[in-house]
Structures are given as structure tokens and as C-alpha cells.
Amino acid sequence: MTLWDALGQVEDDRSAHGRRFCLQGVLGIVLAALLAGRKSLAAIARWGRQLDCAQLRQFGIERPKGPCHATYHYVLKDLRTAALEGQLARWVRSLGPVNSLCMDGKSLRASHQEHYPALHLLALYCGQLQGVLGQQRVETTQENELSVALRLLKETPLEGVVVSGDAIFTDRELCRDVVESGGDYLLVVKDNQPTLKEQIETAFAGPISPLGEEDVATGSGPGLQRT
């Protein structure tokens, strides 16, 4: 599967009357413009308008001019984001085997507005394939990254996969879900879980001799008298 194939699998919910440009072509131009360094919708539209007929045909568009700014606005506003992300995840998985996933949350740049908090997303990132296999929004007033991670992992095949993350994901339920799904986990333990941290330190500590270190060094302990 190619990225172009994945874009073609995204369902188009627009009415036939409003389909002057195919959804696959519009999404392809958006991605190409982003890769070319365009950051805003207006800049994406200007980049697409500069394409000639031969270039537009590579995006499946048989018209003398590319979509206008309004077309991108309405297409992206009504786009089923989950459907697009699902197809992109399928494309990433087609690139090779998945042996590890990293859970990482971050706020979307420039998403903070005066009366609205920044858009916070939690992603499952595969370093081998350099792609995201799953992503969901964290509703900051109702949930946190852990609750979203539990939901994301239930939707992701984990057989033979090592799941890693920072200390917020070091949770009994999450670890159990990963193991029951056939995976393993590598998580950070900090001082906010003192009992667990002490148990891990004890498990990985070196063997302790029943003899004191000084006795062992001098040979003066029980059964170690010098002759």
C-alpha cells in the first residue's frame, strides 16, 4: 500500500453536487504542501493554485486550476478525522513489522486560543517505521493521558510488541492489558510510587553477603579466620 492508496480509501461524505475535486486529490495536495513547508490553509491553497495541468493530473485532478481556499476549508471542516487517521495507520503498518510502540502526549502547536485550551493529543508512535499508529484527543477537563492510553491500546494489536512510556503510564491496569494482549511493557517508575520503586531496586540489587563487607575483606568473620 502507498500513501496515495491510503488517501483514496478515505470515505467521501460530500454530496455528488459538491465534488468538483476528488477527496483523494485534495488531501494529496494538502499533504504535499505541508511537506513543502506551507503552514496555513491560505498558504496551502496558494501552493495548490500554482500547480500546472500536468502536476494536477498527478493528484487525479483534470482541471486547469487547483482547488480554491474555500474548497480546502469545507473539505477539511467536514472530514471524518478518525477515518483519515485509520487509513494513515494502515499505511504505516504496511511499511514493515511493528515491534515497539511509544506512548507520547503533546499539545498541538498554535492550537491555544484566548478562551480555549490547547488541543492535547496522545499518540502511539512506532520508531522503526517513523509513523503514528494511533492517536486520540485528551479532553483535559474530563480525562488524562492514562485514560486515553487505556482506550488506545485496546484498539491496537499488541502481540509481540513492547510498549514504552513515561511515569504517568506506570499503572496496574495498563500493564495488565498489555500483557493480556500478548505484549510487554517498559515504563518509568519515579518517587511518586515509593513502594514499587523500592521493590524494583531490591530486585535488581546485587547479592548481599550474610557477612559484613569488612569481615569479608579482612577474613575475620565466622569461618574466615586467617591461618
trRosetta pair geometry for C-beta under 8 A, 3 or more apart (Angstrom, degrees):
i j d omega theta_ij theta_ji phi_ij phi_ji
1 5 4.9 -131 -159 82 75 137
1 6 6.1 80 161 -56 117 88
1 90 6.8 -31 101 131 168 95
1 91 5.5 -126 117 -115 118 67
1 94 4.2 77 42 66 107 180
2 5 4.6 106 52 2 73 101
2 6 7.2 -132 99 -5 44 85
2 91 7.5 -5 135 -139 19 112
3 6 5.5 -51 -152 33 36 114
3 7 6.6 37 151 -19 66 102
3 31 7.6 -153 156 135 131 163
3 88 8.0 22 -137 -123 83 74
3 91 5.6 79 -100 -169 56 152
4 7 5.8 -52 -151 33 33 110
4 8 6.6 33 151 -19 63 107
4 24 7.4 63 -170 -178 71 112
4 28 6.6 30 -118 -104 81 123
5 8 5.6 -60 -155 35 33 114
5 9 6.8 33 150 -24 65 105
5 91 7.5 152 73 -101 90 106
6 9 5.8 -56 -155 28 35 112
6 10 7.7 48 148 -34 61 91
6 87 4.4 143 -177 156 88 99
6 88 6.0 106 154 -88 143 41
6 90 6.2 169 -120 75 109 99
6 91 3.9 -47 -60 -57 150 124
7 10 6.0 -37 -165 5 42 115
7 23 7.8 -162 165 122 87 81
7 24 4.8 114 124 -141 100 75
7 27 4.7 -174 -153 94 119 129
7 28 5.7 132 119 -63 170 82
7 31 7.7 -117 -82 -3 138 142
7 87 7.1 140 -78 125 27 141
8 24 4.5 19 -92 -105 66 137
9 87 4.9 167 79 -123 110 129
9 90 7.7 -44 75 64 155 146
10 23 6.3 -123 90 130 106 130
10 24 7.4 155 44 -84 98 69
10 27 6.8 81 41 -31 149 165
10 79 7.8 0 167 -157 135 101
10 80 7.7 179 -170 62 96 94
10 83 5.4 113 -145 130 80 106
10 84 5.2 21 -116 -92 135 68
10 87 5.4 -103 -67 3 81 155
11 80 6.9 5 65 37 98 135
11 83 5.7 -81 30 -170 93 154
12 19 6.9 66 156 -107 142 124
12 22 7.7 -93 -76 -164 155 62
12 23 4.2 -165 -94 -18 112 142
13 78 6.6 -130 74 148 116 111
13 80 6.7 96 -18 -25 131 110
14 18 4.7 -112 179 84 114 111
14 19 5.4 141 101 -69 125 87
14 23 7.3 168 11 -66 119 111
14 75 7.6 -40 -56 -110 135 74
14 78 7.1 105 -76 98 83 142
15 18 5.1 78 61 14 82 100
15 19 7.4 -143 95 -22 42 92
16 19 5.8 -56 -150 18 37 118
18 74 7.8 -102 179 129 133 142
19 22 7.0 38 -177 -95 103 44
19 23 7.8 -55 -132 -36 102 81
20 63 7.7 45 161 -68 94 154
20 67 7.8 134 91 -106 107 87
20 71 7.3 -91 62 -114 114 131
21 25 5.6 -113 175 80 94 122
21 26 5.3 104 119 -58 121 101
21 61 5.9 -6 -138 -114 94 113
21 63 7.3 -76 -91 9 89 142
21 66 7.8 56 -111 -166 146 57
21 67 4.9 -70 -8 -72 165 109
21 71 6.2 58 26 -177 132 145
22 25 4.6 88 67 7 90 105
22 26 7.1 -162 92 -7 46 85
22 60 5.3 -51 52 117 141 124
22 61 7.0 -147 27 -82 93 72
23 26 5.7 -56 -147 37 35 110
23 27 6.1 29 159 -14 69 109
23 75 6.8 167 -123 -152 78 119
24 27 6.1 -60 -147 41 26 106
24 28 6.1 29 154 -23 63 111
24 59 7.8 176 118 179 78 71
24 60 5.7 27 91 41 112 153
25 28 5.5 -55 -145 35 30 115
25 29 6.4 29 158 -18 65 103
25 56 7.8 41 -164 -172 129 73
25 59 4.1 97 -144 147 85 94
25 60 4.4 -131 -70 66 107 95
25 61 4.6 125 -168 -51 155 97
26 29 6.0 -55 -152 35 29 108
26 30 6.5 32 150 -20 63 106
26 67 5.8 35 -111 -18 96 156
26 71 6.8 -130 -118 141 128 109
26 72 6.7 178 -167 -100 109 66
26 75 5.1 -71 141 170 156 173
27 30 5.5 -51 -148 34 35 115
27 31 6.4 31 156 -15 67 105
27 75 7.9 -139 -58 149 74 132
27 84 7.4 -165 -131 -127 142 122
28 31 6.0 -57 -149 38 30 107
28 32 6.2 27 155 -17 65 110
28 59 4.6 -178 88 -135 132 98
28 60 7.5 110 19 20 148 102
29 32 5.7 -56 -142 41 31 111
29 33 6.1 32 158 -20 66 108
29 44 7.3 113 132 175 90 95
29 47 7.6 163 177 100 94 98
29 48 4.5 51 177 -105 137 117
29 51 7.5 -102 -122 -16 115 150
29 59 5.6 31 -55 -134 89 160
29 66 6.4 137 -124 -160 159 133
29 67 7.1 169 60 27 156 110
30 33 6.0 -59 -148 37 25 109
30 34 6.4 26 154 -19 62 107
30 44 5.7 20 -124 -167 64 140
30 72 6.8 139 -84 -137 107 112
30 76 7.4 130 -106 -76 154 119
31 34 5.7 -53 -148 35 32 112
31 35 6.4 30 154 -16 65 106
32 35 5.7 -56 -149 39 31 110
32 36 6.3 28 151 -18 64 109
32 47 7.8 -166 105 134 89 129
32 59 7.8 -100 0 -85 144 122
33 36 5.4 -58 -147 40 33 111
33 38 4.2 -35 164 41 94 136
33 43 7.1 156 171 119 121 81
33 44 4.2 119 110 -132 156 75
33 47 4.2 140 -121 77 109 148
33 48 6.4 -57 -60 -46 132 84
34 37 7.9 114 179 -16 29 9
34 38 6.2 -82 -84 63 34 80
34 39 7.9 84 -126 -95 69 36
34 44 7.1 -2 -53 -99 70 112
36 47 6.2 149 77 -148 141 147
38 43 4.0 -175 -158 124 99 109
38 44 4.9 145 125 -76 138 59
38 46 7.7 -178 -128 59 135 91
38 47 5.1 -102 -54 -24 152 142
39 43 6.0 44 45 46 57 148
40 43 4.6 96 56 7 81 102
40 44 7.0 -139 98 -6 44 85
41 44 5.5 -51 -148 34 34 114
41 45 6.4 36 152 -20 66 104
41 69 6.6 94 136 -155 98 88
41 72 5.6 171 -164 113 100 130
41 73 6.4 75 173 -78 150 77
41 76 7.5 -132 -113 33 121 152
42 45 5.7 -53 -150 35 32 112
42 46 6.5 31 152 -18 65 104
42 69 6.0 4 -111 -120 62 127
43 46 5.7 -51 -146 36 34 111
43 47 6.4 37 153 -21 65 104
44 47 5.7 -55 -151 35 30 112
44 48 6.4 27 153 -15 65 107
44 72 6.1 143 99 -142 121 164
45 48 5.8 -57 -148 39 31 109
45 49 6.3 33 154 -23 65 107
45 67 7.1 -93 -129 102 83 81
45 68 6.4 30 -159 177 123 36
45 69 4.0 -12 -102 -87 172 69
45 72 5.5 -129 -76 6 96 140
46 49 5.6 -54 -146 33 32 113
46 50 6.8 33 154 -24 62 104
47 50 6.0 -59 -159 28 31 112
47 51 7.8 45 145 -35 59 92
48 51 5.9 -36 -165 2 44 116
48 66 3.8 -144 153 131 92 151
48 67 6.0 -12 129 49 148 78
48 72 7.8 158 17 -60 152 126
49 65 6.4 3 -140 -167 73 95
49 66 5.3 -132 -85 54 38 105
49 68 7.5 49 -81 -106 113 52
50 66 8.0 -23 31 16 37 132
51 55 4.0 -129 -165 97 96 125
51 56 5.1 127 123 -60 121 78
51 59 7.7 15 161 8 167 130
51 66 5.2 74 45 -44 112 129
52 55 5.2 92 51 13 66 103
52 56 7.0 -125 103 -8 32 93
53 56 5.7 -55 -145 36 30 112
53 57 6.5 37 155 -26 64 102
53 63 8.0 -146 -121 93 80 31
53 64 6.0 -35 -83 -122 103 52
54 57 5.8 -49 -154 26 31 114
54 58 7.4 37 147 -23 59 97
55 58 5.8 -47 -164 22 40 115
55 59 7.5 23 145 -3 64 101
56 59 5.8 -64 -162 44 44 103
56 61 4.2 -77 171 79 97 108
56 62 7.5 157 119 -82 110 19
56 63 6.4 -98 153 58 152 68
56 65 8.0 150 -80 164 155 7
56 66 5.8 -156 -105 -77 114 84
57 60 7.4 52 -169 -79 39 13
57 61 6.8 -113 -82 63 31 57
57 62 6.5 50 -103 -89 82 64
61 66 6.6 69 115 -114 165 68
63 66 7.4 140 83 -85 111 28
67 71 3.7 -113 -171 80 113 145
67 72 6.0 129 117 -45 129 78
67 75 7.8 -17 -170 -9 162 139
68 71 5.3 108 54 0 64 101
68 72 7.8 -130 100 1 40 86
69 72 6.1 -59 -159 36 36 108
69 73 6.4 37 148 -23 68 108
70 73 5.4 -54 -149 34 36 117
70 74 6.3 25 160 -12 70 106
71 74 6.3 -61 -147 41 27 101
71 75 6.0 24 159 -17 65 113
72 75 5.9 -59 -141 40 27 109
72 76 6.0 15 167 -9 66 114
73 76 6.5 -69 -147 42 19 99
73 77 6.0 19 159 -22 61 115
74 77 5.7 -54 -137 36 29 113
74 78 6.3 4 170 2 64 112
75 78 6.8 -79 -152 48 20 91
75 79 6.1 40 152 -54 63 104
76 79 5.3 -34 -140 0 34 124
79 83 7.8 -132 171 57 76 106
79 84 6.2 20 162 -31 118 133
80 83 4.0 50 101 9 113 117
80 84 6.9 157 90 -13 62 83
81 84 5.7 -58 -152 38 36 110
81 85 6.1 31 155 -16 71 108
82 85 5.8 -56 -143 41 31 109
82 86 6.2 38 155 -26 64 106
83 86 5.7 -52 -149 32 28 115
83 87 6.7 24 156 -14 62 104
84 87 6.0 -60 -153 37 31 106
84 88 6.3 29 152 -17 67 108
85 88 5.6 -55 -145 39 34 112
85 89 6.2 38 154 -23 66 104
85 132 7.9 -54 -155 108 97 116
85 134 7.7 81 154 -135 117 40
85 135 5.9 -119 -153 49 140 101
86 89 5.7 -53 -149 33 30 112
86 90 6.6 32 151 -20 63 103
87 90 5.5 -48 -150 33 36 114
87 91 6.5 39 150 -21 65 102
88 91 5.5 -51 -152 33 35 114
88 92 6.5 37 150 -20 66 102
88 131 7.7 -154 156 -175 91 118
88 132 7.4 22 121 72 117 91
89 92 5.7 -51 -148 34 34 111
89 93 6.4 34 153 -18 66 106
89 131 7.9 158 -120 140 47 114
89 132 7.0 -70 -93 110 82 68
89 133 4.9 86 -145 -156 101 48
89 134 6.1 47 -110 -66 143 56
90 93 5.8 -56 -149 38 31 111
90 94 6.5 35 152 -26 64 105
91 94 5.7 -55 -153 28 32 114
91 95 7.4 43 149 -34 60 96
91 131 7.8 -126 96 -169 84 160
92 95 5.9 -46 -168 9 39 117
92 126 6.7 142 157 41 123 129
92 129 5.3 111 -178 133 88 138
92 131 3.4 -158 -128 113 127 147
92 132 6.9 -165 -47 61 167 38
92 133 5.9 -133 89 -85 136 71
93 98 6.4 -46 -124 -34 79 123
93 129 7.7 -45 -89 -99 28 176
93 133 6.6 81 -62 -122 94 106
95 129 4.8 123 79 -141 128 113
95 131 7.1 118 21 6 144 141
96 128 6.6 -113 92 135 125 116
96 129 5.8 -175 50 -87 99 101
97 128 7.6 -32 85 118 65 156
98 101 6.9 27 174 -58 115 94
98 126 5.4 -76 -131 -121 99 140
98 128 6.9 177 -123 53 48 128
98 129 6.9 -45 -94 -9 81 128
98 133 6.9 48 -119 -75 151 154
98 157 7.9 115 64 86 133 99
98 161 5.9 -3 123 -103 95 116
99 128 6.2 80 34 -29 94 151
99 160 6.8 -62 -124 138 64 93
99 161 6.3 176 -171 -118 23 60
99 162 6.7 13 150 17 71 92
100 126 6.9 133 83 -139 62 69
100 127 6.4 -18 89 33 115 100
100 128 6.7 119 43 -19 92 107
100 161 6.4 157 -94 -165 23 74
100 162 4.6 -20 -110 63 84 92
100 163 7.6 171 -159 -79 60 28
100 164 6.8 10 -173 -1 106 108
101 124 4.9 -6 -174 -175 123 98
101 125 6.9 136 -161 65 66 37
101 126 5.8 -40 -101 -84 69 72
101 133 6.6 -75 -118 38 119 133
101 156 7.3 75 -95 148 172 150
101 158 7.8 -84 17 -116 136 85
101 161 5.7 24 -3 172 104 125
101 162 7.5 175 27 85 62 48
101 163 5.2 -15 68 -111 97 70
101 164 7.3 175 89 26 48 69
102 124 7.4 148 69 -158 39 49
102 125 4.9 -31 63 65 93 93
102 126 7.8 164 16 -85 79 24
102 127 6.4 56 -6 -35 123 102
102 163 7.9 155 -91 -162 26 52
102 164 5.0 -25 -109 71 73 96
102 165 6.6 145 -165 -78 59 62
103 122 6.7 0 -170 -177 90 101
103 123 7.6 164 -149 84 46 44
103 124 6.1 -23 -95 -100 65 66
103 125 8.0 165 -88 19 16 79
103 145 7.6 126 155 166 115 112
103 149 5.3 32 -149 -121 147 122
103 152 7.8 139 -119 79 107 140
103 163 6.8 36 -25 -178 104 97
103 164 7.2 -162 17 91 76 45
103 165 3.8 -9 54 -92 107 123
103 166 8.0 -120 85 16 92 67
103 169 5.6 105 73 -72 145 158
104 122 7.4 166 87 -153 34 59
104 123 5.7 -21 66 61 83 89
104 125 5.8 -9 22 5 119 124
104 165 7.4 -157 -62 -123 52 82
105 120 6.4 25 179 175 106 98
105 121 6.8 -179 -146 93 66 42
105 122 4.4 -28 -94 -99 92 76
105 123 7.5 156 -91 15 40 67
105 138 6.4 24 -143 -22 128 147
105 145 4.4 -94 -42 -110 152 130
105 148 7.9 102 -95 68 121 135
106 120 7.3 -163 107 -148 22 68
106 121 6.5 -16 63 60 65 83
106 123 7.8 -23 23 9 94 110
107 111 6.7 -145 170 50 85 117
107 112 7.4 23 166 -49 131 102
107 118 4.1 36 -168 126 124 135
107 119 6.7 128 -160 75 68 46
107 120 5.0 -40 -96 -96 71 74
107 121 7.7 134 -113 15 23 72
108 111 4.0 60 85 -21 102 138
108 118 6.4 -176 51 175 68 92
108 119 4.2 -6 27 75 123 103
108 120 7.4 -141 -4 -81 78 24
108 121 6.2 66 -51 -7 96 113
111 118 4.8 97 82 -153 96 69
111 119 3.9 -80 162 16 157 96
112 116 7.2 -175 -156 93 43 73
112 117 6.6 -39 -121 -174 82 34
112 118 3.9 -36 -67 -73 89 86
113 116 4.2 31 55 45 106 99
117 120 7.6 -24 131 -19 112 103
117 140 5.7 -75 105 40 159 147
119 137 6.6 -63 -168 -131 90 108
120 137 7.0 101 77 -163 58 67
120 138 4.4 -52 103 58 107 107
120 140 5.8 90 21 -61 137 105
121 135 5.6 9 179 -175 116 105
121 136 7.1 162 -152 85 72 27
121 137 5.9 -49 -100 -102 68 51
121 138 6.8 -177 -101 2 15 88
122 135 6.9 171 86 -148 46 58
122 136 5.8 -14 58 62 92 77
122 137 7.9 125 16 -142 77 6
122 138 5.5 85 -23 -50 103 109
122 145 5.2 144 -92 -140 130 83
122 148 4.6 135 32 108 147 134
122 149 6.1 -107 164 -66 148 74
122 152 6.6 -135 109 -27 114 150
123 132 4.8 -62 -166 -134 121 119
123 134 7.0 157 -156 88 53 53
123 135 4.4 -10 -105 -102 80 95
124 132 6.7 110 70 -163 55 69
124 133 4.9 -58 98 64 108 91
124 134 4.2 28 29 51 119 95
124 135 7.2 -137 20 -64 69 56
124 152 5.8 176 -35 153 118 130
124 153 7.7 139 -86 -82 137 64
124 156 6.1 -30 76 -89 177 164
125 131 7.5 -176 -149 101 66 25
125 132 5.5 -40 -98 -99 69 67
125 133 7.5 164 -105 11 18 81
126 129 4.5 21 106 39 122 100
126 130 7.4 -64 93 -11 74 16
126 131 5.8 -5 53 62 101 69
126 132 7.6 168 13 -102 78 17
126 133 5.5 66 -23 -27 112 115
127 130 6.8 22 -162 -76 35 55
132 135 5.4 14 165 -45 135 116
133 156 6.3 88 125 -132 118 123
134 152 4.9 142 129 -163 134 105
134 155 6.5 142 -129 89 144 111
134 156 5.3 -96 -23 -75 149 121
135 152 7.8 31 -88 -121 12 132
136 148 5.2 -164 87 -166 119 112
136 151 6.7 -36 36 91 171 119
136 152 5.7 -148 5 -75 122 106
137 148 7.8 -136 92 -123 30 142
138 143 6.2 -128 -160 92 73 95
138 144 6.7 15 -164 -163 122 24
138 145 5.8 -32 -104 -82 146 59
138 148 5.1 -93 -95 -27 83 152
139 142 4.3 -2 110 44 121 106
139 143 5.2 68 59 29 87 95
140 143 7.9 -78 -97 61 13 55
140 144 8.0 51 -133 -99 50 55
143 147 4.3 -107 -163 69 111 138
143 148 6.1 117 130 -44 130 86
144 147 5.8 99 53 11 62 97
144 148 7.4 -128 105 2 34 94
144 168 7.3 -124 146 -176 121 129
145 148 5.8 -63 -150 43 35 109
145 149 6.0 40 152 -27 70 107
145 168 5.5 57 71 121 121 143
145 169 7.4 -73 119 -66 107 87
146 149 5.5 -54 -146 33 30 114
146 150 6.6 34 155 -22 63 100
146 168 5.7 -131 -57 154 98 92
146 169 6.1 174 -107 -101 80 54
146 171 5.8 94 -153 -31 126 152
146 174 6.9 -104 -159 -50 89 135
147 150 5.8 -46 -152 28 34 114
147 151 6.9 29 151 -14 62 105
148 151 5.7 -58 -155 38 37 110
148 152 6.1 35 151 -20 70 108
149 152 5.6 -54 -140 38 33 111
149 153 6.1 31 162 -20 67 107
149 165 7.2 33 -132 -105 152 168
149 169 5.7 -79 123 -115 174 108
149 174 6.3 12 113 -120 117 131
150 153 6.2 -56 -145 35 24 108
150 154 6.8 27 155 -22 59 106
150 173 6.5 4 -113 117 128 116
150 174 5.8 -107 -87 -91 83 85
150 177 6.7 124 -143 5 78 164
151 154 6.0 -56 -155 30 31 112
151 155 7.0 17 153 -10 62 110
152 155 6.0 -71 -159 40 34 105
152 156 6.3 18 153 -16 70 120
153 156 5.6 -68 -141 40 35 109
153 158 6.7 24 -168 -58 89 137
153 163 7.0 22 -117 -120 123 158
153 174 7.0 106 20 -149 159 84
153 177 5.8 102 109 120 130 128
153 178 6.5 -61 -174 -79 143 78
153 181 7.3 -159 160 5 97 161
154 177 6.7 -65 -75 -170 79 134
157 161 7.5 120 118 -14 67 136
157 181 7.7 -179 -160 172 37 115
158 161 4.7 -107 -157 49 58 119
158 163 6.7 -25 -139 -44 119 119
158 178 6.0 -128 169 -147 156 65
158 181 4.0 59 56 118 121 124
158 182 5.8 151 98 66 79 79
158 183 3.6 -67 159 -34 106 129
159 181 6.9 -110 -58 149 58 73
159 182 3.8 0 -111 103 65 144
159 183 6.8 -102 -81 -60 13 74
160 182 6.4 -18 -21 141 53 107
160 183 7.0 -42 45 -103 16 65
161 182 7.8 71 23 102 78 85
161 183 4.5 -33 67 -118 77 116
161 184 7.6 -165 96 33 41 66
162 183 6.7 172 -86 -175 24 94
162 184 4.9 -23 -109 74 74 97
162 185 7.0 155 -163 -97 63 20
162 186 5.9 24 174 -6 109 109
163 178 5.2 -118 29 -128 137 136
163 183 5.7 57 -14 144 103 141
163 184 7.3 179 21 89 72 43
163 185 4.9 -28 68 -108 91 77
163 186 7.4 173 85 26 43 67
164 185 7.2 148 -84 -165 42 60
164 186 4.4 -20 -100 72 92 96
164 187 6.8 180 -147 -77 52 51
165 168 7.3 -81 146 63 114 76
165 169 3.7 22 101 35 140 150
165 170 7.9 -162 88 -45 98 63
165 187 5.7 -7 62 -115 78 87
165 188 7.5 -108 106 10 52 90
166 169 6.5 102 63 15 48 97
166 187 7.7 51 137 -158 8 74
166 188 5.1 -19 -156 28 49 133
167 170 5.4 -38 -157 6 52 119
167 187 7.3 111 -108 167 35 92
167 188 4.4 -72 -65 94 72 104
167 189 6.7 118 -121 -112 94 17
167 190 4.5 -14 -112 -3 154 113
167 192 7.1 105 158 41 136 116
167 193 7.9 -168 -165 4 107 115
169 174 5.8 -117 -176 121 79 167
169 187 5.6 -132 92 -128 93 123
170 174 7.9 -141 -145 61 8 128
170 175 7.7 23 -155 -48 48 116
170 187 4.4 156 -87 141 83 132
170 188 6.4 -108 -45 73 125 51
170 189 5.6 141 -140 -89 164 66
170 193 6.6 -111 111 -4 131 157
170 196 7.5 157 155 119 127 159
171 174 4.3 75 69 12 101 109
171 175 6.7 -176 83 -10 50 86
172 175 6.0 -61 -148 38 27 109
172 176 6.3 26 157 -19 65 109
173 176 5.7 -57 -148 37 30 111
173 177 6.4 31 155 -21 65 106
174 177 5.8 -55 -149 34 31 111
174 178 6.5 31 154 -20 65 105
174 185 7.6 110 127 -110 93 158
175 178 5.8 -54 -150 34 32 111
175 179 6.4 26 156 -14 66 108
175 185 5.4 -115 -123 34 78 155
175 187 7.4 -95 -82 2 104 143
176 179 6.0 -59 -148 40 31 107
176 180 6.0 26 158 -16 67 112
177 180 5.9 -58 -142 41 27 109
177 181 6.2 21 158 -15 63 112
178 181 6.0 -67 -152 40 26 107
178 183 4.6 -78 -180 78 83 110
178 184 7.0 41 142 173 117 3
178 185 4.8 85 94 -53 162 112
179 182 7.9 89 180 -36 30 10
179 183 6.9 -100 -83 68 28 60
179 184 7.2 48 -95 -102 72 44
179 185 7.5 -72 -51 -6 81 104
189 193 5.7 -87 -158 68 90 122
189 196 5.6 -131 -146 116 133 111
189 197 5.0 174 140 -88 117 79
189 200 6.0 134 52 8 159 155
190 193 6.8 90 64 24 54 85
190 197 7.2 -51 121 -78 11 133
191 194 6.2 19 -167 -80 59 79
191 197 6.6 -27 -101 -15 39 167
193 196 4.2 -12 145 38 115 118
193 197 5.8 131 94 -26 77 92
194 197 5.6 -59 -143 39 30 112
194 198 6.1 30 160 -21 67 106
195 198 5.9 -56 -150 35 28 110
195 199 6.4 28 153 -19 63 107
196 199 5.7 -55 -148 36 32 112
196 200 6.4 30 155 -18 66 105
197 200 5.9 -56 -150 36 31 109
197 201 6.3 30 154 -18 65 107
198 201 5.7 -55 -146 38 31 111
198 202 6.2 32 155 -20 65 107
199 202 5.7 -55 -148 36 30 112
199 203 6.3 31 154 -22 64 107
200 203 5.7 -54 -146 35 32 112
200 204 6.4 5 163 2 66 111
201 204 6.5 -72 -144 50 26 93
201 205 6.1 46 153 -51 64 100
202 205 5.6 -38 -144 3 30 120
205 208 7.4 14 125 -44 119 99
209 212 7.7 -128 92 -29 105 6
209 213 7.5 124 51 -78 121 56
209 216 6.1 51 98 -60 165 140
211 215 4.7 -117 177 85 102 125
211 216 5.1 121 109 -57 123 90
211 221 4.3 59 -144 174 120 174
211 222 7.4 -147 -100 39 105 81
211 224 7.2 59 -133 -8 157 142
212 215 4.5 94 60 5 85 104
212 216 7.1 -153 92 -6 45 85
212 221 6.8 171 39 -87 78 127
213 216 5.8 -55 -150 36 33 111
213 217 6.3 31 154 -20 66 108
214 217 5.7 -57 -148 37 32 111
214 218 6.2 7 162 0 68 113
215 218 6.4 -70 -141 48 26 94
215 219 7.7 153 170 -26 56 3
215 220 5.5 -110 -139 70 70 74
215 221 3.1 69 168 -56 129 108
215 224 6.7 116 159 57 92 141
216 219 7.6 24 -174 -69 26 43
216 221 6.5 -5 -60 1 49 135
216 224 7.2 -112 -115 -136 43 174
218 221 8.0 117 68 -21 86 75
219 224 4.6 -138 -160 153 57 101
219 225 7.1 101 146 -139 87 11
219 226 5.0 81 113 -60 130 89
220 224 6.5 -14 28 93 11 101
220 225 6.8 44 -134 -105 44 56
220 226 7.4 -29 -80 -11 64 94
221 224 4.6 39 59 34 77 123
